[in-house]
Amino acid sequence: MIHPTLEQLVRLQFEAREFSLLPRQPVHSLLSGRHASRLRGRGLMFEELRDYRPGDDIRTMDWKATARLRKPHVRVYTEERERPVLLVVDQRVNMFFGSARTTKATTAAELAALSAWRTLDVGDRVGAILFDDEQILKIRPHRSRQNVLRICHELVRMNGRLSAERRSDPSMLNEALRRACNVAVHDHLVVLITDYDGDDSTTHRLATRLAAHNDVLAALVYDPLGADLKSDASLQVTDGSRQLVLEPDEEFSCRFRTQFQRRCDQLRERLSAIRIPILPICTHDGVIDQVLAALGRRR
């Protein structure tokens, strides 16, 4: 499947009940080492101060109020009622690559649709920053099926415009993050779905700004051929205007793997420094199975 259809993205709502975007357990990066970060999930809001009752957790005891009133009192908290989710989804030409099941762009669209349906299912608002090489579309968070359908529709539209004849614009990643900073001011879950082409010091600064007041999950979309270029096969490659046949030897393949690993290590170090977990998503396998596996779950 090269391009997704609206019907396929809508159908993913039936698989979206099997996972949570706010897991209690750490999210491990299978691609970038053993680093693990923890998403905070919803916070707790103070509701009231009341008399102690048998069975109350003693850890909620308000000792100052107890001493002042000369009677045991506890603080009662409730979970925050919602946690808006903002999806930042890459649909640039650099994502229009895949060696087996589908492309990185379509994999990103599938993960975004799954996340949007899941967010709606738990009663939270969901919005999106969708970007390609020419435009950035902002869809503000709303709690409605219509908003999720609009996200899916725009993903299909953007994905359908992808072509090897177009040229990628690395700067659009940072521009999309700037827009995300304007939308997710605080207490959002921001899910970045990209291959991080164009990642630089500005990307790190913007991600740090997002992570300062929000939870951020980085979904790194990759294709195995982009990580390990075998030396036993000829490949046709293009930059959008030129096309040539590549016949890599063992030395070239080794340098290619080393460069990819160096880039992953650099990305891991940058994100781990600001406690952003990485969720690697491969184009060769089903998205829902990879998400469940990363969270330590099975179907």
TIFI-182761 format. One record per residue: x, y, z of N, C-alpha, C, CB in turn; residue in three letters. Coordinates in steps of 0.05 Angstrom, whole numbers, padded with zeros to 5 digits, always signed. Glycine has a CB too. Example, Ala and Ser with C-alpha at 12.3 -4.5 7.8 and 13.67 -1.06 7.14 Angstrom:
2
+00264-00114+00156+00246-00090+00156+00264-00066+00156+00226-00089+00181ala
+00257-00045+00142+00273-00021+00143+00258+00001+00157+00282-00012+00114ser
END
This chain:
299
+00017-00024+00000+00000+00000+00000+00018+00025+00000-00019+00000+00025met
+00016+00041-00021+00033+00065-00023+00019+00088-00010+00039+00072-00052ile
-00007+00093-00017-00023+00115-00006-00046+00103+00010-00033+00134-00028his
-00052+00114+00034-00075+00105+00049-00101+00117+00038-00072+00112+00079pro
-00123+00103+00043-00149+00114+00036-00163+00123+00062-00166+00093+00021thr
-00183+00140+00059-00198+00149+00082-00212+00125+00096-00219+00170+00074leu
-00222+00107+00080-00235+00083+00092-00216+00067+00109-00246+00065+00070glu
-00191+00064+00101-00171+00049+00117-00165+00063+00143-00146+00045+00101gln
-00162+00090+00142-00156+00104+00167-00180+00105+00186-00148+00133+00160leu
-00204+00106+00175-00228+00105+00192-00231+00077+00205-00253+00112+00176val
-00223+00057+00190-00226+00029+00201-00207+00024+00225-00220+00009+00179arg
-00187+00040+00227-00168+00037+00249-00180+00043+00276-00143+00054+00244leu
-00203+00056+00277-00216+00062+00302-00222+00037+00318-00241+00079+00298gln
-00226+00015+00304-00233-00010+00318-00208-00024+00330-00246-00029+00299phe
-00184-00016+00322-00160-00026+00334-00149-00007+00355-00139-00031+00313glu
-00159+00017+00356-00148+00038+00374-00155+00033+00403-00158+00065+00365ala
-00172+00014+00409-00180+00009+00437-00160-00009+00452-00207-00004+00438arg
-00139-00018+00437-00121-00038+00449-00096-00026+00462-00113-00057+00428glu
-00093+00001+00461-00069+00012+00473-00075+00039+00485-00047+00015+00451phe
-00056+00050+00500-00059+00075+00513-00035+00093+00505-00060+00072+00544ser
-00041+00118+00500-00019+00137+00495-00006+00147+00520-00030+00161+00479leu
-00018+00141+00543-00007+00150+00569-00002+00125+00586-00026+00169+00583leu
+00018+00109+00579+00023+00084+00594+00035+00090+00621+00041+00066+00578pro
+00031+00071+00639+00043+00074+00666+00072+00064+00665+00027+00058+00686arg
+00077+00045+00647+00105+00034+00646+00122+00051+00628+00104+00005+00637gln
+00149+00049+00630+00166+00064+00613+00163+00056+00584+00195+00061+00622pro
+00168+00074+00566+00168+00068+00537+00198+00065+00529+00154+00090+00520val
+00206+00041+00520+00234+00036+00513+00238+00040+00483+00241+00007+00521his
+00260+00050+00476+00268+00053+00448+00283+00028+00439+00284+00079+00443ser
+00272+00013+00420+00286-00010+00410+00308-00002+00391+00266-00029+00396leu
+00306+00022+00380+00326+00030+00360+00349+00045+00372+00312+00047+00339leu
+00345+00058+00394+00366+00076+00404+00376+00069+00432+00355+00104+00403ser
+00378+00044+00438+00390+00036+00464+00370+00031+00485+00408+00057+00473gly
+00379+00031+00510+00363+00023+00533+00351+00046+00548+00379+00007+00551arg
+00353+00070+00537+00342+00093+00551+00312+00090+00554+00348+00119+00537his
+00301+00097+00577+00272+00096+00581+00263+00121+00595+00264+00071+00597ala
+00241+00133+00586+00230+00156+00599+00201+00150+00606+00232+00181+00581ser
+00191+00165+00625+00164+00160+00634+00146+00184+00628+00163+00154+00664arg
+00124+00178+00614+00104+00199+00610+00088+00203+00635+00085+00192+00586leu
+00083+00227+00642+00070+00233+00667+00040+00226+00668+00073+00262+00674arg
+00027+00226+00645-00001+00220+00644-00017+00244+00656-00007+00195+00660gly
-00041+00239+00662-00058+00260+00674-00048+00267+00702-00087+00252+00674arg
-00051+00291+00709-00043+00300+00736-00066+00298+00755-00032+00328+00736gly
-00062+00306+00780-00082+00306+00801-00089+00335+00809-00074+00290+00825leu
-00115+00340+00812-00123+00367+00821-00135+00365+00849-00144+00378+00801met
-00128+00384+00866-00139+00385+00893-00168+00391+00892-00123+00405+00911phe
-00184+00375+00906-00213+00379+00906-00224+00390+00932-00227+00353+00900glu
-00216+00378+00955-00226+00387+00981-00209+00377+01004-00255+00379+00984glu
-00213+00389+01027-00201+00380+01052-00224+00371+01069-00184+00404+01066leu
-00222+00346+01079-00244+00335+01095-00234+00318+01118-00264+00319+01077arg
-00253+00310+01136-00246+00294+01159-00235+00267+01149-00270+00290+01177asp
-00216+00256+01165-00206+00229+01159-00228+00209+01164-00181+00223+01177tyr
-00229+00189+01145-00248+00167+01148-00233+00141+01147-00270+00168+01125arg
-00243+00121+01162-00229+00095+01162-00226+00084+01133-00245+00074+01179pro
-00201+00076+01127-00195+00066+01100-00181+00086+01083-00220+00058+01087gly
-00181+00112+01091-00167+00132+01075-00137+00127+01076-00173+00161+01087asp
-00124+00132+01053-00095+00129+01052-00081+00150+01070-00085+00131+01022asp
-00065+00140+01088-00052+00158+01107-00033+00178+01093-00037+00143+01128ile
-00025+00171+01068-00007+00189+01053-00021+00214+01045+00004+00174+01029arg
-00047+00214+01046-00062+00239+01038-00068+00256+01063-00088+00231+01024thr
-00058+00249+01086-00063+00264+01110-00050+00292+01108-00051+00249+01134met
-00066+00312+01114-00056+00339+01115-00048+00345+01144-00077+00360+01105asp
-00022+00343+01150-00014+00345+01178-00017+00373+01189+00015+00336+01181trp
-00013+00393+01173-00016+00420+01183-00045+00426+01190-00007+00441+01161lys
-00064+00417+01173-00092+00421+01180-00100+00405+01204-00110+00414+01155ala
-00089+00381+01206-00095+00363+01229-00086+00376+01255-00081+00335+01225thr
-00062+00388+01255-00052+00401+01279-00068+00426+01285-00022+00408+01276ala
-00076+00441+01265-00090+00466+01269-00118+00461+01279-00091+00482+01243arg
-00132+00441+01268-00160+00436+01274-00163+00415+01296-00174+00427+01250leu
-00140+00402+01304-00140+00382+01325-00158+00359+01319-00148+00395+01352arg
-00159+00352+01294-00175+00329+01284-00163+00320+01258-00205+00337+01281lys
-00160+00294+01254-00148+00284+01229-00163+00294+01204-00146+00254+01229pro
-00148+00305+01185-00159+00314+01160-00142+00303+01137-00161+00345+01159his
-00155+00297+01114-00141+00288+01091-00147+00306+01067-00149+00259+01084val
-00128+00307+01048-00132+00322+01023-00143+00303+01002-00106+00336+01014arg
-00165+00311+00988-00177+00294+00968-00170+00305+00940-00208+00293+00972val
-00161+00287+00923-00153+00295+00896-00170+00281+00875-00122+00289+00891tyr
-00173+00293+00853-00186+00280+00830-00168+00281+00806-00214+00292+00824thr
-00170+00262+00788-00153+00262+00764-00163+00284+00745-00153+00235+00751glu
-00144+00297+00733-00152+00317+00712-00170+00304+00692-00127+00328+00698glu
-00190+00319+00684-00211+00307+00668-00203+00303+00639-00235+00324+00669arg
-00184+00318+00630-00176+00314+00602-00147+00321+00598-00193+00330+00583glu
-00135+00310+00577-00108+00316+00570-00107+00318+00540-00087+00295+00581arg
-00109+00343+00529-00109+00346+00499-00085+00333+00486-00111+00375+00492pro
-00089+00321+00463-00068+00308+00448-00064+00324+00422-00074+00279+00443val
-00039+00331+00417-00032+00345+00392-00013+00327+00376-00019+00372+00397leu
-00022+00319+00352-00006+00302+00334+00009+00320+00314-00024+00282+00319leu
+00036+00316+00313+00052+00331+00293+00062+00310+00273+00076+00347+00307val
+00051+00311+00249+00054+00289+00230+00069+00298+00205+00027+00277+00223val
+00090+00284+00199+00108+00291+00176+00097+00276+00151+00137+00283+00182asp
+00092+00292+00130+00084+00281+00104+00101+00293+00081+00054+00286+00099gln
+00127+00298+00087+00145+00309+00067+00155+00287+00048+00169+00322+00081arg
+00168+00295+00027+00178+00276+00007+00198+00257+00019+00191+00291-00016val
+00213+00265+00039+00232+00247+00051+00218+00223+00064+00249+00261+00072asn
+00193+00226+00070+00177+00204+00082+00165+00186+00060+00154+00216+00099met
+00168+00194+00035+00157+00178+00013+00177+00156+00005+00149+00196-00011phe
+00182+00138+00023+00202+00117+00019+00193+00092+00034+00230+00126+00027phe
+00195+00069+00021+00188+00044+00034+00198+00021+00017+00158+00042+00039gly
+00208+00001+00030+00220-00022+00015+00203-00047+00017+00247-00028+00025ser
+00181-00047+00032+00165-00071+00034+00135-00065+00036+00174-00088+00058ala
+00124-00065+00060+00096-00062+00065+00084-00036+00055+00089-00066+00094arg
+00097-00014+00063+00087+00012+00056+00109+00033+00059+00062+00020+00072thr
+00102+00058+00057+00122+00080+00059+00122+00091+00088+00116+00102+00039thr
+00142+00107+00093+00144+00120+00120+00120+00140+00123+00171+00135+00123lys
+00113+00153+00102+00091+00172+00103+00065+00159+00110+00088+00188+00077ala
+00059+00136+00097+00035+00122+00103+00035+00109+00131+00030+00100+00082thr
+00058+00100+00140+00061+00089+00167+00055+00112+00187+00089+00078+00171thr
+00065+00136+00181+00060+00158+00199+00030+00165+00200+00076+00183+00190ala
+00017+00164+00177-00011+00170+00175-00027+00149+00191-00021+00170+00146ala
-00019+00124+00190-00033+00103+00205-00030+00107+00235-00022+00075+00197glu
-00006+00113+00244-00001+00118+00272-00017+00142+00282+00029+00122+00278leu
-00018+00163+00266-00033+00187+00273-00063+00181+00275-00028+00210+00252ala
-00073+00166+00256-00102+00159+00257-00108+00142+00282-00110+00144+00232ala
-00091+00122+00287-00095+00106+00311-00095+00123+00337-00073+00084+00313leu
-00076+00141+00338-00074+00158+00362-00098+00177+00365-00048+00175+00360ser
-00108+00187+00342-00131+00205+00343-00156+00190+00352-00135+00218+00315ala
-00160+00166+00341-00184+00151+00349-00182+00143+00378-00186+00126+00331trp
-00158+00136+00387-00155+00128+00415-00161+00151+00434-00127+00117+00420arg
-00151+00175+00427-00155+00198+00443-00185+00205+00445-00141+00222+00431thr
-00199+00203+00423-00228+00208+00423-00242+00187+00440-00239+00208+00395leu
-00233+00162+00439-00245+00140+00453-00244+00144+00484-00232+00114+00446asp
-00223+00157+00494-00221+00161+00523-00232+00188+00531-00192+00159+00531val
-00243+00203+00512-00257+00227+00519-00240+00252+00519-00270+00224+00545gly
-00217+00252+00507-00199+00275+00507-00201+00290+00480-00170+00267+00513asp
-00192+00314+00480-00191+00330+00455-00166+00322+00439-00191+00360+00461arg
-00169+00323+00413-00146+00316+00395-00145+00336+00372-00148+00287+00385val
-00120+00345+00367-00115+00363+00344-00090+00354+00330-00113+00392+00354gly
-00082+00369+00310-00059+00360+00294-00045+00384+00280-00068+00340+00273ala
-00020+00381+00277-00003+00398+00259+00006+00379+00237+00021+00412+00274ile
-00005+00381+00213+00003+00364+00190+00020+00381+00171-00023+00352+00176leu
+00042+00370+00163+00059+00386+00145+00072+00369+00124+00081+00400+00162phe
+00076+00382+00101+00092+00370+00079+00113+00390+00071+00073+00363+00054asp
+00122+00390+00047+00144+00408+00038+00135+00436+00030+00159+00395+00015asp
+00108+00440+00029+00098+00465+00020+00078+00478+00039+00084+00461-00007glu
+00066+00463+00056+00045+00475+00073+00045+00462+00101+00018+00472+00060gln
+00034+00477+00120+00030+00467+00147+00000+00472+00153+00049+00481+00168ile
-00014+00451+00161-00042+00453+00167-00046+00449+00197-00059+00432+00151leu
-00059+00469+00210-00064+00467+00238-00094+00460+00243-00058+00494+00252lys
-00098+00439+00258-00125+00431+00266-00126+00432+00296-00132+00402+00255ile
-00140+00451+00307-00141+00454+00336-00155+00431+00350-00155+00481+00343arg
-00146+00425+00375-00157+00402+00389-00187+00406+00395-00142+00398+00415pro
-00203+00386+00388-00231+00385+00395-00238+00356+00402-00249+00395+00371his
-00259+00354+00418-00269+00327+00425-00293+00321+00408-00276+00326+00455arg
-00287+00312+00383-00309+00305+00365-00300+00286+00343-00321+00331+00352ser
-00318+00270+00334-00313+00251+00313-00307+00266+00287-00336+00232+00308arg
-00320+00289+00283-00315+00305+00259-00286+00315+00258-00334+00329+00259gln
-00274+00322+00281-00247+00331+00281-00228+00308+00273-00240+00342+00308asn
-00233+00284+00284-00216+00261+00277-00219+00255+00247-00223+00237+00294val
-00243+00256+00237-00247+00251+00208-00233+00272+00191-00278+00251+00202leu
-00233+00297+00201-00218+00317+00186-00188+00312+00185-00224+00346+00198arg
-00178+00303+00208-00149+00296+00210-00143+00273+00189-00141+00287+00238ile
-00160+00253+00190-00156+00230+00171-00158+00240+00142-00177+00208+00177cys
-00178+00256+00136-00182+00266+00109-00158+00282+00099-00207+00284+00107his
-00147+00299+00116-00124+00316+00108-00099+00299+00106-00120+00338+00129glu
-00096+00278+00122-00074+00260+00119-00074+00246+00092-00073+00239+00142leu
-00098+00237+00084-00101+00223+00058-00095+00243+00036-00130+00212+00056val
-00104+00268+00038-00100+00287+00017-00070+00293+00014-00115+00313+00023arg
-00057+00299+00037-00028+00305+00036-00012+00282+00026-00018+00314+00063met
-00018+00258+00036-00004+00234+00028-00007+00229-00002-00013+00210+00044asn
-00031+00234-00012-00036+00229-00041-00021+00247-00059-00065+00231-00046gly
-00011+00270-00049+00004+00289-00066+00034+00281-00067+00001+00317-00055arg
+00043+00263-00051+00071+00256-00050+00080+00243-00077+00077+00237-00027leu
+00103+00252-00086+00114+00242-00110+00144+00244-00110+00102+00256-00135ser
+00158+00225-00122+00188+00227-00123+00198+00250-00140+00199+00201-00135ala
+00179+00263-00154+00187+00286-00171+00190+00311-00154+00167+00290-00193glu
+00180+00311-00130+00181+00335-00113+00207+00334-00096+00156+00337-00095arg
+00215+00357-00087+00239+00359-00071+00232+00364-00041+00258+00381-00081arg
+00247+00352-00023+00241+00355+00005+00252+00381+00016+00252+00331+00020ser
+00238+00392+00036+00247+00416+00050+00252+00410+00079+00226+00439+00046asp
+00277+00406+00087+00283+00399+00115+00274+00420+00135+00313+00394+00118pro
+00273+00445+00127+00266+00466+00146+00237+00465+00156+00270+00493+00133ser
+00220+00450+00142+00192+00448+00149+00188+00434+00176+00176+00434+00128met
+00206+00417+00184+00204+00404+00210+00204+00424+00232+00227+00383+00214leu
+00223+00442+00232+00225+00463+00253+00201+00482+00252+00250+00478+00250asn
+00192+00488+00228+00169+00506+00225+00144+00493+00237+00164+00514+00195glu
+00141+00467+00233+00118+00453+00244+00120+00453+00275+00117+00424+00234ala
+00144+00450+00286+00148+00450+00315+00142+00477+00326+00177+00441+00322leu
+00148+00499+00312+00141+00525+00321+00111+00528+00323+00153+00547+00302arg
+00097+00518+00304+00067+00519+00305+00057+00503+00328+00055+00509+00278arg
+00070+00480+00333+00061+00463+00355+00065+00477+00382+00077+00436+00355ala
+00087+00492+00385+00092+00507+00409+00070+00528+00414+00119+00521+00408cys
+00059+00539+00393+00038+00559+00396+00011+00547+00404+00034+00575+00370asn
+00007+00521+00397-00018+00508+00403-00016+00494+00430-00025+00487+00382val
+00005+00479+00435+00009+00464+00460+00024+00481+00480+00023+00437+00455ala
+00010+00500+00492+00023+00518+00511+00030+00504+00537+00005+00543+00517val
+00012+00487+00547+00017+00472+00571-00003+00448+00573+00016+00490+00596his
+00006+00428+00587-00011+00405+00594-00023+00390+00571-00033+00414+00613asp
-00009+00388+00549-00017+00372+00526+00001+00346+00525-00015+00387+00499his
-00008+00327+00511+00010+00305+00502+00015+00311+00472-00003+00277+00506leu
+00040+00316+00466+00049+00322+00438+00062+00297+00427+00068+00347+00437val
+00052+00286+00405+00063+00262+00392+00076+00271+00366+00041+00240+00388val
+00102+00270+00365+00117+00277+00340+00120+00252+00324+00145+00290+00347leu
+00110+00252+00299+00111+00228+00282+00126+00236+00257+00082+00217+00275ile
+00152+00228+00255+00169+00237+00234+00194+00219+00232+00178+00267+00238thr
+00210+00223+00211+00235+00209+00209+00258+00227+00218+00240+00198+00181asp
+00251+00252+00226+00270+00272+00237+00290+00281+00216+00284+00260+00260tyr
+00283+00280+00191+00300+00292+00171+00300+00323+00175+00291+00285+00142asp
+00323+00335+00177+00325+00364+00183+00329+00370+00212+00300+00377+00174gly
+00332+00349+00229+00337+00353+00257+00364+00368+00261+00338+00326+00271asp
+00363+00390+00277+00387+00405+00283+00384+00418+00310+00391+00427+00261asp
+00401+00438+00317+00400+00450+00343+00374+00465+00347+00424+00469+00346ser
+00363+00476+00326+00337+00490+00329+00315+00470+00336+00330+00505+00303thr
+00316+00447+00324+00297+00426+00330+00298+00419+00360+00302+00400+00313thr
+00323+00417+00370+00326+00410+00398+00315+00433+00416+00356+00406+00404his
+00320+00457+00409+00310+00480+00425+00280+00480+00425+00320+00506+00413arg
+00267+00475+00403+00238+00475+00401+00226+00451+00417+00228+00474+00372leu
+00239+00428+00414+00230+00404+00429+00232+00409+00459+00245+00379+00420ala
+00254+00422+00467+00257+00428+00495+00235+00447+00505+00285+00441+00500thr
+00228+00466+00489+00206+00484+00496+00180+00469+00499+00203+00506+00475arg
+00175+00451+00481+00150+00435+00482+00150+00418+00507+00147+00417+00458leu
+00173+00405+00513+00174+00386+00535+00174+00399+00562+00199+00369+00533ala
+00180+00425+00563+00180+00440+00589+00153+00441+00602+00191+00468+00584ala
+00132+00442+00586+00105+00445+00597+00085+00424+00587+00094+00472+00591his
+00095+00404+00572+00078+00384+00561+00092+00357+00563+00070+00390+00532asn
+00077+00335+00559+00089+00309+00555+00093+00307+00525+00071+00286+00566asp
+00116+00297+00517+00123+00293+00489+00132+00265+00484+00145+00314+00480val
+00121+00253+00463+00129+00226+00454+00139+00228+00426+00105+00206+00456leu
+00163+00219+00420+00175+00220+00394+00172+00193+00380+00205+00229+00396ala
+00156+00192+00359+00153+00167+00344+00172+00170+00319+00123+00163+00335ala
+00193+00154+00320+00213+00155+00298+00206+00134+00277+00242+00149+00309leu
+00197+00143+00254+00189+00125+00232+00213+00119+00215+00166+00137+00216val
+00218+00093+00210+00242+00086+00194+00236+00062+00177+00266+00080+00213tyr
+00252+00059+00156+00250+00035+00138+00276+00020+00141+00245+00044+00108asp
+00276-00006+00144+00301-00022+00148+00321-00017+00126+00294-00051+00149pro
+00312-00012+00102+00332-00008+00080+00346+00019+00084+00318-00008+00053leu
+00333+00037+00098+00346+00063+00104+00365+00061+00127+00325+00083+00110gly
+00364+00038+00141+00383+00034+00164+00406+00016+00156+00368+00023+00187ala
+00401-00002+00138+00422-00022+00131+00420-00028+00101+00419-00048+00148asp
+00437-00015+00086+00437-00018+00056+00454-00042+00049+00447+00008+00043leu
+00441-00064+00040+00455-00088+00033+00473-00084+00009+00436-00111+00028lys
+00496-00098+00009+00515-00095-00013+00512-00115-00035+00543-00096-00002ser
+00491-00132-00034+00488-00153-00053+00465-00148-00073+00483-00180-00039asp
+00457-00123-00075+00435-00117-00094+00438-00089-00106+00407-00119-00079ala
+00430-00087-00131+00431-00061-00145+00405-00046-00139+00434-00064-00176ser
+00407-00020-00135+00384-00004-00128+00381+00020-00146+00386+00006-00098leu
+00356+00027-00154+00351+00051-00169+00344+00073-00148+00328+00047-00190gln
+00358+00095-00149+00353+00117-00130+00349+00143-00146+00377+00120-00110val
+00335+00161-00132+00329+00187-00145+00328+00209-00124+00303+00187-00161thr
+00335+00233-00131+00333+00256-00113+00310+00274-00122+00359+00272-00112asp
+00293+00264-00139+00270+00279-00149+00274+00290-00177+00264+00301-00131gly
+00299+00293-00185+00305+00304-00212+00324+00285-00227+00317+00332-00210ser
+00342+00272-00213+00361+00254-00226+00356+00226-00216+00390+00263-00220arg
+00364+00206-00233+00360+00178-00226+00385+00163-00234+00334+00167-00240gln
+00393+00145-00216+00417+00128-00223+00414+00101-00209+00443+00143-00213leu
+00431+00083-00219+00432+00056-00207+00455+00054-00188+00434+00034-00230val
+00449+00047-00163+00469+00045-00142+00477+00016-00137+00459+00058-00116leu
+00502+00010-00139+00512-00017-00133+00532-00015-00110+00525-00030-00159glu
+00521-00016-00085+00539-00012-00062+00557-00036-00057+00522-00007-00037pro
+00582-00030-00050+00600-00051-00042+00600-00053-00011+00629-00046-00052asp
+00615-00071+00000+00615-00076+00029+00624-00051+00044+00633-00100+00036glu
+00644-00037+00034+00654-00013+00048+00633+00008+00049+00679-00003+00034glu
+00619+00012+00026+00598+00032+00025+00575+00025+00045+00586+00035-00003phe
+00567+00000+00045+00546-00009+00063+00553-00005+00092+00539-00039+00057ser
+00578-00010+00098+00588-00007+00126+00586+00023+00134+00617-00018+00129cys
+00595+00040+00116+00594+00069+00122+00565+00078+00125+00608+00085+00100arg
+00548+00067+00108+00519+00074+00109+00507+00067+00136+00504+00060+00086phe
+00513+00042+00146+00502+00033+00172+00514+00050+00194+00509+00004+00177arg
+00539+00056+00193+00552+00072+00213+00540+00100+00215+00582+00075+00208thr
+00535+00112+00192+00523+00139+00191+00495+00139+00203+00523+00150+00163gln
+00480+00118+00197+00452+00117+00207+00453+00113+00238+00437+00093+00194phe
+00471+00096+00247+00473+00092+00276+00482+00117+00291+00492+00069+00282gln
+00501+00131+00278+00510+00156+00290+00488+00176+00293+00533+00168+00274arg
+00471+00178+00272+00448+00196+00273+00429+00188+00295+00434+00197+00245arg
+00424+00162+00297+00405+00152+00318+00416+00158+00346+00400+00122+00315cys
+00442+00154+00350+00455+00159+00376+00453+00189+00383+00484+00150+00376asp
+00457+00206+00363+00455+00235+00368+00427+00242+00376+00464+00250+00343gln
+00407+00231+00361+00379+00237+00367+00372+00227+00395+00361+00225+00346leu
+00381+00203+00402+00375+00192+00428+00386+00209+00450+00387+00163+00431arg
+00411+00219+00447+00423+00236+00467+00408+00262+00471+00452+00241+00460glu
+00400+00274+00448+00385+00299+00450+00358+00295+00464+00381+00310+00422arg
+00344+00274+00457+00317+00271+00468+00318+00261+00497+00301+00252+00451leu
+00337+00244+00503+00339+00234+00530+00347+00256+00549+00360+00211+00532ser
+00362+00276+00540+00369+00298+00557+00345+00315+00566+00389+00316+00542ala
+00324+00314+00550+00299+00329+00558+00277+00309+00564+00291+00348+00536ile
+00284+00284+00569+00265+00263+00578+00242+00259+00559+00254+00271+00606arg
+00248+00258+00533+00228+00251+00513+00233+00222+00504+00229+00271+00489ile
+00214+00204+00509+00218+00176+00501+00215+00173+00471+00198+00158+00514pro
+00230+00154+00459+00229+00149+00431+00213+00123+00426+00257+00147+00419ile
+00194+00124+00408+00179+00100+00400+00186+00094+00371+00148+00105+00403leu
+00203+00074+00365+00210+00068+00337+00188+00053+00323+00236+00051+00337pro
+00181+00062+00299+00160+00050+00283+00171+00043+00256+00135+00069+00281ile
+00170+00017+00249+00182+00007+00224+00160+00005+00202+00195-00020+00228cys
+00168+00010+00178+00148+00009+00156+00141-00020+00148+00160+00023+00131thr
+00157-00039+00157+00152-00067+00148+00131-00081+00164+00178-00083+00150his
+00124-00072+00188+00105-00086+00205+00081-00069+00211+00119-00094+00231asp
+00059-00082+00220+00035-00068+00227+00040-00048+00250+00013-00087+00234gly
+00028-00025+00248+00033-00004+00268+00022-00012+00296+00020+00022+00260val
-00002-00022+00297-00014-00029+00323+00002-00050+00338-00042-00038+00319ile
+00013-00070+00323+00029-00091+00336+00054-00079+00348+00035-00113+00316asp
+00067-00060+00334+00091-00048+00343+00086-00031+00368+00104-00031+00321gln
+00064-00016+00368+00057+00000+00391+00053-00017+00416+00032+00018+00386val
+00038-00038+00412+00032-00057+00435+00058-00070+00445+00012-00078+00426leu
+00075-00078+00427+00100-00090+00435+00118-00071+00450+00115-00101+00410ala
+00118-00045+00441+00135-00025+00455+00124-00020+00483+00135+00000+00439ala
+00098-00023+00487+00087-00018+00513+00085-00044+00530+00059-00006+00510leu
+00097-00065+00520+00098-00090+00535+00071-00105+00535+00106-00084+00562gly
+00056-00101+00514+00029-00114+00512+00027-00131+00487+00007-00093+00513arg
+00006-00148+00487+00000-00164+00463-00029-00162+00457+00009-00193+00468arg
-00035-00170+00432-00064-00170+00425-00079-00191+00441-00067-00176+00395arg
END
